[in-house]
């Protein structure tokens, strides 16, 4: 069986991601967390948003996902007030991610 370079890289990232998740937990400083599906991605893929009672709590979540963009994906946005964070699946097309970024930017 031949493996492509891309397949080997995906496998390596999956292993690193699994080991990483076992060692490092995302901050639990949110009041509410909601996982959602983005229809264009299919297969239950989408994103999640976190609602926090303070900007400081939200900053911890944003910093966590921002620091691990290589694993979690580049689409992490925070509302202007700093109390909402959205993290989107890395397979999302940039133009579609921009729509989510604009929506969260319009929040108070």
PAFILO-390416 format. One record per residue: residue number from 0; residue in three letters; x, y, z of N, C-alpha, C in turn. Coordinates in nm, 4 decimals, decimal comma, always signed. Atoms other than C-alpha are relative to their C-alpha. Layout:
REM PAFILO-390416
{NUM; ALA; {X; Y; Z}; {X; Y; Z}; {X; Y; Z}}
...
END
This chain:
REM PAFILO-390416
{0; UNK; {+0,0841; -0,1181; +0,0000}; {+0,0000; +0,0000; +0,0000}; {+0,0886; +0,1244; +0,0000}}
{1; UNK; {-0,0769; -0,1233; +0,0079}; {+0,1413; +0,3407; -0,0998}; {-0,0710; +0,1099; +0,0767}}
{2; UNK; {+0,0551; -0,1142; -0,0723}; {+0,0941; +0,6430; +0,1197}; {+0,0485; +0,1278; -0,0668}}
{3; UNK; {-0,0399; -0,1288; +0,0543}; {+0,0942; +0,9914; -0,0211}; {+0,0599; +0,0842; +0,1119}}
{4; UNK; {-0,0579; -0,0913; -0,0988}; {+0,2861; +1,2663; +0,1514}; {-0,1103; +0,0660; +0,0819}}
{5; UNK; {+0,1112; -0,0650; -0,0698}; {-0,0415; +1,4375; +0,2365}; {-0,0620; -0,0935; +0,1034}}
{6; UNK; {+0,0580; +0,0964; -0,0936}; {-0,1761; +1,1196; +0,3982}; {+0,0905; -0,0186; +0,1212}}
{7; UNK; {-0,0958; +0,0155; -0,1106}; {+0,1391; +1,0806; +0,6084}; {-0,0056; +0,1231; +0,0910}}
{8; UNK; {+0,0078; -0,1226; -0,0801}; {+0,1186; +1,4444; +0,7189}; {-0,1287; +0,0032; +0,0809}}
{9; UNK; {+0,1276; +0,0029; -0,0739}; {-0,2513; +1,4060; +0,8124}; {+0,0066; -0,0970; +0,1169}}
{10; UNK; {-0,0137; +0,0982; -0,1069}; {-0,1709; +1,0946; +1,0138}; {+0,0879; +0,0540; +0,1122}}
{11; UNK; {-0,0901; -0,0554; -0,1011}; {+0,1187; +1,2657; +1,1912}; {-0,0701; +0,1092; +0,0807}}
{12; UNK; {+0,0736; -0,1045; -0,0711}; {-0,0998; +1,5668; +1,2750}; {-0,1067; -0,0586; +0,0908}}
{13; UNK; {+0,1021; +0,0651; -0,0827}; {-0,3743; +1,3382; +1,4042}; {+0,0628; -0,0581; +0,1262}}
{14; UNK; {-0,0683; +0,0578; -0,1161}; {-0,1277; +1,1594; +1,6325}; {+0,0449; +0,1099; +0,0945}}
{15; UNK; {-0,0443; -0,1121; -0,0829}; {+0,0237; +1,4861; +1,7552}; {-0,1200; +0,0642; +0,0673}}
{16; UNK; {+0,1199; -0,0618; -0,0558}; {-0,3230; +1,6307; +1,8029}; {-0,0550; -0,0828; +0,1156}}
{17; UNK; {+0,0517; +0,0892; -0,1048}; {-0,4346; +1,3282; +2,0055}; {+0,0873; +0,0069; +0,1247}}
{18; UNK; {-0,0922; -0,0090; -0,1137}; {-0,1247; +1,3372; +2,2259}; {-0,0104; +0,1369; +0,0655}}
{19; UNK; {+0,0102; -0,1352; -0,0509}; {-0,1540; +1,7130; +2,2599}; {-0,1267; +0,0177; +0,0833}}
{20; UNK; {+0,1272; -0,0131; -0,0731}; {-0,5202; +1,6979; +2,3619}; {+0,0030; -0,0749; +0,1318}}
{21; UNK; {-0,0082; +0,0769; -0,1241}; {-0,4379; +1,4349; +2,6221}; {+0,0776; +0,0765; +0,1074}}
{22; UNK; {-0,0852; -0,0721; -0,0959}; {-0,1841; +1,6695; +2,7829}; {-0,0506; +0,1399; +0,0323}}
{23; UNK; {+0,0396; -0,1393; -0,0173}; {-0,3351; +2,0153; +2,7349}; {-0,1503; +0,0123; -0,0177}}
{24; UNK; {+0,1447; -0,0199; +0,0049}; {-0,6938; +2,1017; +2,8112}; {-0,0305; +0,1451; -0,0340}}
{25; UNK; {+0,0454; -0,1359; +0,0293}; {-0,8710; +2,4025; +2,6684}; {-0,0562; +0,0612; +0,1279}}
{26; UNK; {+0,0560; -0,0649; -0,1194}; {-0,9697; +2,6590; +2,9312}; {-0,1500; -0,0266; +0,0113}}
{27; UNK; {+0,1426; +0,0253; -0,0255}; {-1,3089; +2,5923; +3,0892}; {-0,0639; +0,1247; +0,0615}}
{28; UNK; {+0,0436; -0,1258; -0,0606}; {-1,3721; +2,9589; +3,1654}; {-0,1273; +0,0573; -0,0632}}
{29; UNK; {+0,1204; -0,0480; +0,0664}; {-1,6923; +2,9824; +2,9626}; {-0,1247; -0,0317; +0,0819}}
{30; UNK; {+0,1303; +0,0261; -0,0613}; {-2,0517; +3,0033; +3,0815}; {-0,0804; -0,0940; -0,0888}}
{31; UNK; {+0,0772; +0,0781; +0,0969}; {-2,1913; +2,8464; +2,7651}; {+0,0900; -0,0348; -0,1177}}
{32; UNK; {-0,0723; +0,0443; +0,1192}; {-2,0445; +2,6448; +2,4785}; {-0,1018; -0,0690; -0,0902}}
{33; UNK; {+0,0904; +0,0614; +0,0962}; {-2,2318; +2,5495; +2,1644}; {+0,0793; -0,0460; -0,1211}}
{34; UNK; {-0,0605; +0,0555; +0,1205}; {-2,1083; +2,3222; +1,8863}; {-0,1048; +0,0073; -0,1101}}
{35; UNK; {+0,0951; -0,0098; +0,1101}; {-2,2660; +2,3756; +1,5452}; {+0,0607; -0,0559; -0,1280}}
{36; UNK; {-0,0414; +0,0544; +0,1289}; {-2,2520; +2,2270; +1,1968}; {-0,0128; +0,1082; -0,1070}}
{37; UNK; {+0,0063; -0,0890; +0,1157}; {-2,1749; +2,4262; +0,8835}; {-0,0361; -0,0875; -0,1199}}
{38; UNK; {+0,0484; +0,0886; +0,1060}; {-2,3792; +2,2685; +0,6006}; {+0,0964; -0,0194; -0,1165}}
{39; UNK; {-0,0908; +0,0126; +0,1147}; {-2,1200; +2,3410; +0,3308}; {+0,1151; -0,0965; +0,0264}}
{40; UNK; {-0,1075; +0,0940; -0,0344}; {-1,8670; +2,1235; +0,5187}; {-0,0509; -0,1431; +0,0087}}
{41; UNK; {+0,0587; +0,1332; -0,0133}; {-2,1026; +1,8324; +0,5802}; {+0,0662; -0,0824; +0,1094}}
{42; UNK; {-0,0591; +0,0956; -0,0933}; {-2,0270; +1,5349; +0,8007}; {+0,0117; +0,0454; +0,1435}}
{43; UNK; {-0,0039; -0,0445; -0,1385}; {-2,1005; +1,7112; +1,1275}; {+0,1109; +0,0993; +0,0308}}
{44; UNK; {-0,1089; -0,0960; -0,0211}; {-1,8133; +1,9560; +1,0774}; {-0,0563; +0,1408; +0,0070}}
{45; UNK; {+0,0472; -0,1374; -0,0105}; {-1,8533; +2,3181; +1,1736}; {+0,0874; +0,0836; +0,0885}}
{46; UNK; {-0,0746; -0,0844; -0,0919}; {-1,7382; +2,5070; +1,4736}; {-0,0627; -0,0023; +0,1374}}
{47; UNK; {+0,0527; -0,0127; -0,1356}; {-1,8093; +2,6101; +1,8263}; {+0,0125; +0,1449; +0,0426}}
{48; UNK; {-0,0158; -0,1320; -0,0579}; {-1,8723; +2,9268; +2,0148}; {-0,0087; -0,0099; +0,1505}}
{49; UNK; {-0,0085; -0,0062; -0,1454}; {-1,8068; +3,0169; +2,3735}; {-0,0500; +0,1364; +0,0447}}
{50; UNK; {+0,0473; -0,1244; -0,0605}; {-1,9880; +3,2781; +2,5793}; {+0,0553; +0,0052; +0,1411}}
{51; UNK; {-0,0645; -0,0153; -0,1310}; {-1,8036; +3,4085; +2,8825}; {-0,0586; +0,1193; +0,0738}}
{52; UNK; {+0,0536; -0,1105; -0,0782}; {-1,9029; +3,6378; +3,1659}; {+0,0939; +0,1197; +0,0052}}
{53; UNK; {-0,0950; -0,1115; +0,0009}; {-1,5855; +3,8474; +3,1409}; {+0,0939; -0,0121; -0,1199}}
{54; UNK; {-0,0976; -0,0006; +0,1089}; {-1,3379; +3,9481; +2,8736}; {+0,1221; -0,0829; +0,0385}}
{55; UNK; {-0,1171; +0,0765; -0,0470}; {-1,0598; +3,7956; +3,0826}; {-0,0196; -0,1502; -0,0215}}
{56; UNK; {+0,0289; +0,1421; +0,0214}; {-1,2265; +3,4533; +3,0726}; {-0,0004; -0,0348; -0,1488}}
{57; UNK; {+0,0040; +0,0207; +0,1441}; {-1,2878; +3,4865; +2,7009}; {+0,1406; +0,0076; -0,0611}}
{58; UNK; {-0,1374; -0,0133; +0,0489}; {-0,9286; +3,5986; +2,6412}; {+0,0782; -0,1300; +0,0158}}
{59; UNK; {-0,0698; +0,1270; -0,0234}; {-0,8051; +3,2692; +2,7883}; {-0,0351; -0,1019; -0,1087}}
{60; UNK; {+0,0436; +0,0934; +0,1045}; {-1,0107; +3,0684; +2,5387}; {+0,0559; +0,0435; -0,1350}}
{61; UNK; {-0,0526; -0,0500; +0,1267}; {-0,9130; +3,2913; +2,2463}; {+0,1501; -0,0274; -0,0105}}
{62; UNK; {-0,1455; +0,0207; +0,0011}; {-0,5436; +3,2705; +2,3392}; {+0,0345; -0,1470; -0,0224}}
{63; UNK; {-0,0243; +0,1438; +0,0151}; {-0,5613; +2,8908; +2,3626}; {-0,0141; -0,0411; -0,1471}}
{64; UNK; {+0,0223; +0,0400; +0,1390}; {-0,7107; +2,8423; +2,0148}; {+0,0916; +0,0767; -0,0966}}
{65; UNK; {-0,0899; -0,0787; +0,0843}; {-0,4999; +3,1219; +1,8655}; {+0,1413; -0,0577; +0,0016}}
{66; UNK; {-0,1348; +0,0565; -0,0121}; {-0,1799; +2,9599; +1,9945}; {+0,0156; -0,1312; -0,0757}}
{67; UNK; {-0,0061; +0,1307; +0,0641}; {-0,2671; +2,6282; +1,8335}; {-0,0720; -0,0015; -0,1348}}
{68; UNK; {+0,0630; -0,0099; +0,1312}; {-0,3878; +2,7453; +1,4942}; {+0,0453; -0,1113; -0,0939}}
{69; UNK; {-0,0505; +0,1073; +0,0866}; {-0,1689; +2,4801; +1,3308}; {-0,0810; -0,1278; +0,0189}}
{70; UNK; {+0,0794; +0,1193; -0,0279}; {-0,3840; +2,2132; +1,4964}; {-0,1502; +0,0281; -0,0085}}
{71; UNK; {+0,1426; -0,0308; -0,0084}; {-0,7195; +2,3837; +1,5530}; {-0,0524; +0,0729; -0,1230}}
{72; UNK; {+0,0409; -0,0752; +0,1176}; {-0,7260; +2,5901; +1,2347}; {+0,0118; +0,1493; +0,0224}}
{73; UNK; {-0,0268; -0,1436; -0,0086}; {-0,6829; +2,9583; +1,1569}; {-0,1207; +0,0873; +0,0334}}
{74; UNK; {+0,1205; -0,0806; -0,0128}; {-1,0415; +3,0652; +1,2093}; {-0,0475; +0,0096; +0,1448}}
{75; UNK; {+0,0366; -0,0261; -0,1391}; {-1,0698; +3,1979; +1,5642}; {-0,0285; +0,1493; +0,0102}}
{76; UNK; {+0,0399; -0,1401; -0,0058}; {-1,2578; +3,5207; +1,6260}; {-0,0580; +0,0317; +0,1371}}
{77; UNK; {+0,0511; -0,0452; -0,1298}; {-1,3506; +3,7246; +1,9332}; {-0,0832; +0,1257; -0,0222}}
{78; UNK; {+0,0888; -0,1159; +0,0131}; {-1,6325; +3,9753; +1,9692}; {+0,0697; +0,1263; +0,0519}}
{79; UNK; {-0,0605; -0,1252; -0,0459}; {-1,5488; +4,3441; +2,0233}; {-0,0009; +0,0158; +0,1530}}
{80; UNK; {+0,0056; -0,0097; -0,1465}; {-1,6618; +4,3242; +2,3870}; {+0,0899; -0,1037; +0,0656}}
{81; UNK; {-0,0923; +0,1012; -0,0507}; {-1,4392; +4,0204; +2,4243}; {-0,0660; -0,1129; +0,0743}}
{82; UNK; {+0,0652; +0,1050; -0,0786}; {-1,7021; +3,7925; +2,5777}; {-0,0476; -0,1192; -0,0828}}
{83; UNK; {+0,0387; +0,1115; +0,0868}; {-1,7707; +3,5676; +2,2764}; {+0,1185; -0,0378; -0,0880}}
{84; UNK; {-0,1055; +0,0525; +0,0870}; {-1,5211; +3,3468; +2,0932}; {-0,0630; -0,1038; -0,0918}}
{85; UNK; {+0,0449; +0,0993; +0,0973}; {-1,5930; +3,1492; +1,7750}; {+0,1233; -0,0664; -0,0593}}
{86; UNK; {-0,1081; +0,0780; +0,0605}; {-1,3642; +2,8724; +1,6508}; {-0,0638; -0,0856; -0,1081}}
{87; UNK; {+0,0591; +0,0682; +0,1146}; {-1,4348; +2,7300; +1,3043}; {+0,0927; -0,1086; -0,0537}}
{88; UNK; {-0,0737; +0,1101; +0,0605}; {-1,3271; +2,4124; +1,1275}; {+0,0992; +0,0528; -0,1032}}
{89; UNK; {-0,1054; -0,0477; +0,0901}; {-1,0040; +2,4543; +0,9323}; {-0,0254; -0,0331; -0,1470}}
{90; UNK; {+0,0319; +0,0320; +0,1391}; {-1,1633; +2,3106; +0,6156}; {-0,0920; +0,1036; -0,0640}}
{91; UNK; {+0,0887; -0,1042; +0,0507}; {-1,3867; +2,6146; +0,5795}; {+0,0755; +0,0870; -0,1013}}
{92; UNK; {-0,0623; -0,0875; +0,0999}; {-1,3172; +2,8277; +0,2736}; {+0,0152; +0,1397; +0,0596}}
{93; UNK; {-0,0248; -0,1331; -0,0573}; {-1,1666; +3,1686; +0,3590}; {-0,1139; +0,0989; -0,0190}}
{94; UNK; {+0,1090; -0,0956; +0,0216}; {-1,4535; +3,3641; +0,2018}; {-0,1198; -0,0288; +0,0897}}
{95; UNK; {+0,1100; +0,0343; -0,0901}; {-1,7065; +3,1740; +0,4110}; {+0,0367; +0,0331; +0,1447}}
{96; UNK; {-0,0467; -0,0346; -0,1348}; {-1,4974; +3,2197; +0,7269}; {-0,0128; +0,1503; +0,0238}}
{97; UNK; {+0,0115; -0,1454; -0,0115}; {-1,4994; +3,5939; +0,6575}; {-0,1407; +0,0409; +0,0404}}
{98; UNK; {+0,1389; -0,0306; -0,0371}; {-1,8798; +3,5931; +0,6883}; {-0,0207; -0,0184; +0,1507}}
{99; UNK; {+0,0097; +0,0223; -0,1449}; {-1,8512; +3,4467; +1,0396}; {+0,0769; +0,1079; +0,0758}}
{100; UNK; {-0,0794; -0,1057; -0,0627}; {-1,5794; +3,6976; +1,1249}; {-0,0785; +0,1317; +0,0031}}
{101; UNK; {+0,0806; -0,1231; +0,0071}; {-1,8046; +3,9839; +1,0116}; {-0,1176; -0,0059; +0,0987}}
{102; UNK; {+0,1137; +0,0142; -0,0919}; {-2,0977; +3,8468; +1,2124}; {+0,0439; +0,0202; +0,1445}}
{103; UNK; {-0,0437; -0,0156; -0,1386}; {-1,8978; +3,8227; +1,5342}; {+0,0500; +0,1415; +0,0259}}
{104; UNK; {-0,0449; -0,1387; -0,0145}; {-1,7484; +4,1674; +1,4716}; {-0,1158; +0,0966; +0,0198}}
{105; UNK; {+0,1169; -0,0873; -0,0141}; {-2,1001; +4,3103; +1,4625}; {-0,0660; -0,0124; +0,1372}}
{106; UNK; {+0,0558; +0,0158; -0,1351}; {-2,1766; +4,1866; +1,8139}; {+0,0483; +0,1136; +0,0888}}
{107; UNK; {-0,0451; -0,1047; -0,0943}; {-2,1590; +4,4314; +2,1034}; {+0,1276; -0,0408; +0,0720}}
END
